[in-house]
């Protein structure tokens, strides 16, 4: 018998009540993910369980490397069955890792398989799941529908023509699939790819770049976008002449750290103001150090499992950035994410400086992200928000995933959340006030996000 039973991770009666009565059956708003719009538009059919469960999932790749699996069976040209066997062989050693739970939730919720995956039953499960993948209910759209997903927000570059989003919108697919504006390539002036990217935008001056970005924001808005996203290694704050810095860089000049910082600052302020004018939400993902393994980056490229937790101090520049927008009353709704648990307190305290009604939690402490997407990370994030802010206004979980079977992670989160709140009630720290407990649990699970983003 498997570990995913009815009360999995629910350790007391109150937790069971909160989850089963208030959270379990609510829809999902996946407001930040990396699903490919093309696969949704084309209603992609998966060739085998290896493609569906392991393809593009750098969380699993990273674990497999840690467990001694050869790269040929991770990202290489190895046989799909052998890759799945390799995953099955090492997964039992993943005690304490959420990947162990995620994998078994995926198998149970989509395939009805309740047995723990091991090398002993790998072939049996491989064959059984592949037989099911041939059925219509396992296509990309069907998996989203079966997961009870109301909204999917993909992550898209400003130059994207959003053709696949338009194609999806023209169908009878009930789930909204909306773009998210991710202008990192226009902000990261220090990268060697910057000049080529700017050329692809068809602009030559800083003023033309800003005008182009405004036109793209409006284009995204017309396609239903209501969020932006920025990936920041850290936050710096310097004011400067961004036009002159842009010109210097495009002419091949070497920029100073202060010039790079000033350009980042001016672009983020510009974008923040544009988002505020349109009622968008700005997401700031802060703190990851990316592509640390040069050899493997050259071989595989980004987002392949060679990123880690950063360790910089950015409290003062983040406060200055938010204040530079707030001073003109143009600070948009903002979600602040970190991958470093030491920064949860920093961000949790920062929220209170810029909250403002009538928004219910205008500035959000983002859900446990990436290296904090664990039981401990989620609990720490919620405890921090509870200690320093308003947990009841939290917009809840997102997948941040490239996988169409990642949606049980919302179930995982909801169980952890209900268990945490249920424990507080059982230990006498909060009354058995069903009216407000229902509002809190349903709010964090679904209602707060539905109201906050206004899809």
C-alpha positions as CSV (number, residue, x, y, z in Angstrom):
1,X,0.0,0.0,0.0
2,X,1.2,3.5,-0.9
3,X,1.9,6.4,1.4
4,X,-0.6,8.8,-0.3
5,X,-3.6,8.0,1.8
6,X,-6.7,10.1,2.6
7,X,-5.0,11.9,5.5
8,X,-1.5,12.1,4.1
9,X,0.4,14.8,6.0
10,X,-2.7,15.7,8.1
11,X,-1.7,15.0,11.6
12,X,-4.7,15.9,13.6
13,X,-8.5,16.0,13.3
14,X,-8.7,19.8,12.8
15,X,-6.2,19.5,9.9
16,X,-8.3,16.8,8.4
17,X,-11.5,18.9,8.6
18,X,-9.8,22.0,7.2
19,X,-8.4,20.1,4.2
20,X,-11.3,17.8,3.3
21,X,-14.1,20.3,3.9
22,X,-12.5,23.6,2.8
23,X,-9.4,23.1,0.6
24,X,-9.5,19.7,-1.2
25,X,-11.8,20.4,-4.1
26,X,-11.1,24.1,-4.8
27,X,-9.9,25.0,-8.3
28,X,-6.2,26.0,-9.0
29,X,-4.9,29.3,-10.1
30,X,-1.4,28.7,-11.4
31,X,-0.2,32.3,-11.6
32,X,3.4,31.4,-12.3
33,X,4.6,28.5,-14.3
34,X,6.9,27.5,-17.2
35,X,4.5,25.3,-19.2
36,X,5.0,25.7,-23.0
37,X,2.0,27.4,-24.6
38,X,2.8,25.5,-27.8
39,X,2.1,22.2,-26.1
40,X,-1.2,23.5,-24.8
41,X,-2.2,24.9,-28.2
42,X,-1.3,21.7,-29.9
43,X,-2.8,19.5,-27.1
44,X,0.5,17.7,-27.0
45,X,0.4,13.9,-26.6
46,X,3.2,12.4,-24.6
47,X,5.2,9.5,-26.1
48,X,6.1,7.9,-22.7
49,X,6.1,8.4,-19.0
50,X,9.8,9.5,-19.2
51,X,8.9,12.5,-21.3
52,X,5.9,13.4,-19.1
53,X,7.5,12.9,-15.7
54,X,11.2,13.6,-16.2
55,X,11.4,15.7,-19.3
56,X,12.6,19.3,-18.5
57,X,12.3,18.7,-14.7
58,X,15.6,19.9,-13.4
59,X,14.6,19.3,-9.8
60,X,14.6,15.5,-10.6
61,X,17.7,15.8,-12.8
62,X,19.6,17.4,-9.9
63,X,18.5,14.6,-7.5
64,X,19.5,11.9,-10.0
65,X,23.0,13.3,-10.3
66,X,23.3,13.4,-6.5
67,X,22.3,9.7,-6.5
68,X,25.0,8.8,-9.0
69,X,23.0,8.4,-12.2
70,X,25.0,9.0,-15.4
71,X,24.1,12.1,-17.4
72,X,23.3,9.9,-20.4
73,X,20.3,8.7,-18.4
74,X,19.3,12.2,-17.3
75,X,19.6,14.7,-20.2
76,X,21.4,12.5,-22.6
77,X,20.3,10.2,-25.5
78,X,19.6,7.2,-23.2
79,X,16.7,4.9,-23.9
80,X,13.5,6.3,-22.2
81,X,12.8,3.0,-20.4
82,X,16.4,3.0,-19.0
83,X,15.9,6.6,-17.9
84,X,12.8,5.7,-16.0
85,X,14.5,2.7,-14.5
86,X,17.3,4.9,-13.3
87,X,14.7,7.3,-11.7
88,X,12.9,4.3,-10.0
89,X,16.2,2.9,-8.8
90,X,17.3,6.1,-7.0
91,X,13.9,7.5,-5.8
92,X,13.7,5.2,-2.7
93,X,16.8,7.0,-1.4
94,X,15.0,10.3,-1.5
95,X,13.6,10.2,2.0
96,X,13.0,13.7,3.2
97,X,13.0,15.1,-0.3
98,X,9.6,16.5,-1.6
99,X,10.4,14.8,-4.9
100,X,9.6,11.5,-3.3
101,X,6.1,12.7,-2.4
102,X,5.6,14.6,-5.6
103,X,6.4,11.5,-7.7
104,X,3.9,9.3,-5.8
105,X,1.3,12.0,-6.0
106,X,1.8,12.2,-9.7
107,X,1.5,8.4,-10.1
108,X,-1.6,8.2,-7.9
109,X,-3.6,11.2,-9.0
110,X,-3.1,10.7,-12.8
111,X,-2.6,7.0,-13.1
112,X,-4.2,5.5,-10.1
113,X,-0.9,3.8,-9.1
114,X,-0.5,3.5,-5.4
115,X,2.6,1.3,-5.0
116,X,5.9,3.0,-4.1
117,X,8.1,3.2,-7.2
118,X,11.2,1.1,-7.0
119,X,13.5,-0.6,-9.5
120,X,11.6,-3.8,-8.8
121,X,8.3,-2.5,-10.3
122,X,9.8,0.1,-12.7
123,X,9.1,-1.9,-15.9
124,X,5.6,-2.7,-14.8
125,X,4.8,0.9,-14.0
126,X,6.5,2.1,-17.2
127,X,4.3,-0.2,-19.3
128,X,1.1,0.6,-17.4
129,X,1.5,4.3,-17.6
130,X,2.6,4.3,-21.3
131,X,-0.6,2.3,-22.1
132,X,-2.7,5.0,-20.4
133,X,-0.8,7.9,-22.1
134,X,-2.2,6.8,-25.4
135,X,-5.7,7.7,-24.2
136,X,-7.3,11.2,-24.8
137,X,-7.5,12.0,-21.1
138,X,-3.7,12.2,-21.0
139,X,-3.1,14.9,-23.5
140,X,-1.7,18.2,-22.3
141,X,-5.0,20.0,-22.1
142,X,-6.8,17.0,-20.6
143,X,-4.2,16.8,-17.8
144,X,-4.8,20.5,-17.0
145,X,-8.6,20.0,-17.1
146,X,-8.4,16.9,-14.9
147,X,-6.2,18.9,-12.4
148,X,-9.1,21.5,-12.0
149,X,-7.0,24.4,-13.1
150,X,-8.9,27.6,-13.7
151,X,-6.0,29.8,-14.9
152,X,-2.5,29.1,-16.2
153,X,0.0,32.0,-16.4
154,X,2.9,31.1,-18.6
155,X,6.3,33.0,-18.7
156,X,6.9,34.9,-21.9
157,X,9.5,37.2,-23.4
158,X,8.3,40.6,-24.6
159,X,9.2,39.8,-28.2
160,X,6.8,36.8,-28.2
161,X,4.0,37.1,-30.7
162,X,1.7,35.2,-28.3
163,X,0.4,33.3,-31.3
164,X,-0.2,30.1,-29.2
165,X,-2.1,32.0,-26.6
166,X,-4.4,33.4,-29.2
167,X,-4.8,30.0,-30.7
168,X,-5.8,28.6,-27.3
169,X,-8.2,31.4,-26.6
170,X,-10.0,30.7,-29.9
171,X,-10.8,27.1,-28.8
172,X,-13.3,25.8,-26.3
173,X,-10.6,25.0,-23.7
174,X,-12.1,26.1,-20.4
175,X,-8.9,27.0,-18.6
176,X,-7.6,30.5,-19.2
177,X,-4.0,30.4,-20.5
178,X,-2.5,33.9,-20.1
179,X,0.9,35.3,-20.8
180,X,3.2,36.8,-18.2
181,X,5.6,39.6,-19.2
182,X,9.3,38.6,-18.4
183,X,11.7,41.3,-19.7
184,X,14.9,40.1,-18.1
185,X,16.8,40.1,-21.3
186,X,16.1,43.8,-21.7
187,X,17.2,44.5,-18.1
188,X,20.4,42.4,-17.9
189,X,22.7,44.8,-19.7
190,X,25.8,43.1,-18.4
191,X,25.2,39.8,-20.2
192,X,27.0,39.1,-23.5
193,X,23.6,38.4,-25.2
194,X,22.2,41.9,-24.4
195,X,23.2,43.6,-27.7
196,X,21.8,40.9,-29.9
197,X,18.6,40.8,-27.9
198,X,18.1,44.6,-28.3
199,X,18.7,44.2,-32.0
200,X,16.0,41.6,-32.1
201,X,13.6,44.2,-30.7
202,X,14.4,46.5,-33.6
203,X,15.4,49.4,-31.5
204,X,18.6,51.5,-31.5
205,X,18.2,54.0,-28.6
206,X,17.1,53.8,-25.0
207,X,14.1,56.0,-25.8
208,X,13.1,53.6,-28.6
209,X,13.5,50.6,-26.2
210,X,11.1,52.2,-23.6
211,X,8.6,52.9,-26.3
212,X,8.9,49.4,-27.6
213,X,8.4,47.9,-24.1
214,X,5.3,50.0,-23.5
215,X,3.9,48.7,-26.8
216,X,4.6,45.2,-25.8
217,X,3.1,45.6,-22.3
218,X,-0.1,46.9,-24.0
219,X,0.1,43.9,-26.4
220,X,0.4,41.5,-23.5
221,X,-2.4,43.3,-21.7
222,X,-4.8,42.9,-24.6
223,X,-4.0,39.1,-24.6
224,X,-5.0,38.9,-20.9
225,X,-1.7,39.4,-19.1
226,X,-2.0,40.8,-15.6
227,X,1.4,39.9,-14.2
228,X,5.0,40.5,-14.9
229,X,8.0,38.6,-13.6
230,X,11.6,39.6,-13.0
231,X,14.4,37.2,-12.0
232,X,17.0,39.1,-10.0
233,X,20.2,37.6,-8.7
234,X,20.1,40.4,-6.1
235,X,18.6,43.9,-5.8
236,X,20.8,46.9,-6.3
237,X,19.8,50.6,-6.3
238,X,21.6,53.4,-8.1
239,X,20.1,56.3,-10.0
240,X,21.8,57.3,-13.3
241,X,21.6,58.2,-16.9
242,X,20.2,55.0,-18.3
243,X,20.2,56.4,-21.9
244,X,23.9,57.1,-21.8
245,X,24.7,53.7,-20.2
246,X,22.6,52.0,-22.9
247,X,24.5,53.9,-25.6
248,X,27.8,53.1,-24.1
249,X,27.0,49.4,-23.9
250,X,25.6,49.2,-27.5
251,X,28.8,50.9,-28.7
252,X,30.9,48.1,-27.1
253,X,31.9,50.0,-24.0
254,X,32.8,48.3,-20.7
255,X,30.3,49.2,-18.0
256,X,31.1,49.7,-14.3
257,X,29.2,47.9,-11.6
258,X,27.5,51.2,-10.7
259,X,26.4,51.8,-14.3
260,X,25.0,48.3,-14.5
261,X,23.2,48.9,-11.2
262,X,21.8,52.2,-12.4
263,X,20.5,50.7,-15.6
264,X,18.8,47.9,-13.7
265,X,17.3,50.4,-11.3
266,X,16.0,52.8,-14.0
267,X,14.5,49.9,-16.0
268,X,12.8,48.4,-13.0
269,X,11.3,51.7,-11.9
270,X,10.1,52.3,-15.5
271,X,8.5,48.9,-15.6
272,X,6.9,49.2,-12.2
273,X,5.2,52.4,-13.1
274,X,3.8,50.9,-16.3
275,X,2.5,47.9,-14.4
276,X,0.8,50.2,-11.8
277,X,-1.0,52.2,-14.5
278,X,-2.6,49.0,-15.8
279,X,-3.3,47.3,-12.5
280,X,-0.8,44.5,-13.0
281,X,1.1,42.6,-10.4
282,X,4.9,42.7,-10.4
283,X,6.7,39.6,-9.3
284,X,10.3,39.9,-8.1
285,X,12.2,36.5,-7.8
286,X,15.3,37.4,-5.9
287,X,18.4,35.5,-4.8
288,X,19.2,32.6,-7.1
289,X,22.8,32.2,-8.4
290,X,22.4,30.6,-11.8
291,X,24.6,28.5,-14.1
292,X,27.3,27.8,-11.5
293,X,28.8,24.9,-13.4
294,X,30.4,26.4,-16.5
295,X,31.2,23.1,-18.2
296,X,27.6,21.9,-17.9
297,X,26.2,25.3,-18.8
298,X,28.2,25.2,-22.1
299,X,26.9,21.6,-22.7
300,X,23.2,21.9,-21.6
301,X,22.4,25.6,-21.3
302,X,20.3,27.2,-18.5
303,X,17.6,25.7,-16.3
304,X,19.2,22.3,-16.2
305,X,19.9,21.9,-12.5
306,X,23.0,23.9,-11.9
307,X,21.6,26.8,-10.0
308,X,21.7,27.4,-6.2
309,X,20.8,29.7,-3.3
310,X,22.4,33.1,-3.3
311,X,23.6,34.9,-0.2
312,X,23.6,38.7,-0.7
313,X,22.2,41.5,1.4
314,X,19.6,43.5,-0.4
315,X,17.2,45.0,2.2
316,X,18.2,48.6,1.7
317,X,18.2,48.7,-2.1
318,X,14.9,46.8,-2.2
319,X,13.3,49.3,0.1
320,X,14.7,52.1,-2.0
321,X,13.3,50.5,-5.2
322,X,9.8,50.1,-3.8
323,X,9.9,53.6,-2.3
324,X,10.9,55.1,-5.6
325,X,7.7,53.7,-7.0
326,X,5.5,54.5,-4.0
327,X,6.6,58.1,-3.7
328,X,4.7,58.8,-6.9
329,X,1.9,56.4,-5.9
330,X,2.9,54.1,-8.7
331,X,4.0,51.0,-6.8
332,X,2.1,48.1,-8.3
333,X,0.8,45.1,-6.5
334,X,4.0,43.2,-5.8
335,X,5.0,39.6,-4.9
336,X,8.5,39.2,-3.3
337,X,10.1,35.8,-3.5
338,X,13.4,34.5,-2.1
339,X,15.2,31.2,-2.3
340,X,17.2,31.9,0.9
341,X,15.4,31.2,4.2
342,X,17.5,33.9,5.9
343,X,15.7,36.5,3.7
344,X,12.2,35.5,4.6
345,X,12.3,37.7,7.7
346,X,13.7,40.5,5.6
347,X,11.0,40.3,3.0
348,X,8.3,39.6,5.6
349,X,9.1,42.8,7.4
350,X,9.4,44.8,4.2
351,X,5.8,44.1,3.2
352,X,4.4,46.2,6.0
353,X,6.2,49.3,4.8
354,X,4.2,49.5,1.6
355,X,0.8,47.9,2.3
356,X,-2.2,50.0,1.4
357,X,-5.9,49.4,1.2
358,X,-8.2,48.6,-0.4
359,X,-6.0,45.7,-1.6
360,X,-6.1,42.7,0.7
361,X,-2.4,42.1,1.0
362,X,-1.1,44.5,-1.7
363,X,2.5,43.4,-1.2
364,X,2.9,39.7,-0.9
365,X,5.5,37.3,0.5
366,X,5.7,34.8,-2.2
367,X,5.2,31.1,-1.7
368,X,8.1,28.9,-0.9
369,X,10.1,29.1,-4.1
370,X,12.5,26.6,-5.7
371,X,14.9,25.5,-2.9
372,X,12.2,26.5,-0.4
373,X,9.5,24.5,-2.2
374,X,9.6,21.9,0.5
375,X,7.5,21.2,3.6
376,X,10.0,23.0,5.8
377,X,10.3,25.9,3.3
378,X,6.5,26.3,3.0
379,X,5.9,26.1,6.7
380,X,8.7,28.7,7.3
381,X,7.3,31.0,4.7
382,X,3.8,30.8,6.2
383,X,5.1,31.1,9.8
384,X,7.1,34.2,8.8
385,X,4.1,35.8,7.1
386,X,1.9,34.9,10.2
387,X,4.5,36.4,12.5
388,X,5.1,39.6,10.6
389,X,2.0,40.2,8.5
390,X,-1.4,38.9,7.5
391,X,-1.3,35.2,6.6
392,X,-5.0,35.3,5.8
393,X,-4.3,37.5,2.8
394,X,-1.7,35.2,1.3
395,X,-2.3,34.4,-2.4
396,X,-1.0,30.9,-2.0
397,X,0.8,28.3,-4.1
398,X,2.1,28.2,-7.7
399,X,3.8,25.4,-9.6
400,X,6.8,27.2,-11.1
401,X,7.1,24.1,-13.2
402,X,7.5,22.8,-16.8
403,X,5.5,19.7,-16.1
404,X,1.8,19.0,-16.9
405,X,1.7,16.6,-13.9
406,X,3.0,19.1,-11.3
407,X,-0.5,20.2,-10.1
408,X,-0.6,17.8,-7.2
409,X,2.0,20.1,-5.7
410,X,-1.0,22.4,-4.9
411,X,-2.5,19.4,-3.0
412,X,0.8,19.0,-1.2
413,X,0.8,22.7,-0.3
414,X,-2.8,22.7,0.9
415,X,-2.2,19.7,3.1
416,X,0.8,21.3,4.6
417,X,-1.0,24.6,5.1
418,X,-4.1,22.9,6.7
419,X,-1.9,20.8,9.0
420,X,0.0,23.9,10.1
421,X,-3.2,25.9,10.8
422,X,-4.9,22.8,12.3
423,X,-1.9,22.3,14.7
424,X,-2.2,25.9,15.9
425,X,-5.9,25.3,16.6
426,X,-5.3,22.0,18.3
427,X,-2.6,23.5,20.5
428,X,-5.0,26.3,21.7
429,X,-3.3,29.1,19.8
430,X,-6.4,29.9,17.7
431,X,-10.1,29.1,18.5
432,X,-12.2,26.6,16.6
433,X,-13.8,29.6,14.7
434,X,-15.2,27.8,11.7
435,X,-16.3,30.9,9.9
436,X,-12.8,32.5,9.9
437,X,-10.9,29.2,9.5
438,X,-12.9,28.5,6.4
439,X,-12.3,32.0,5.0
440,X,-8.5,31.7,5.7
441,X,-8.1,28.2,4.2
442,X,-10.2,28.9,1.2
443,X,-8.6,32.2,0.7
444,X,-5.0,30.9,0.7
445,X,-6.1,27.9,-1.4
446,X,-7.9,29.9,-4.1
447,X,-10.1,32.9,-3.3
448,X,-7.3,35.4,-2.5
449,X,-5.5,34.8,-5.8
450,X,-8.8,34.9,-7.7
451,X,-9.5,38.3,-6.1
452,X,-5.9,39.7,-6.2
453,X,-5.2,39.1,-9.8
454,X,-8.6,39.8,-11.2
455,X,-8.5,37.4,-14.1
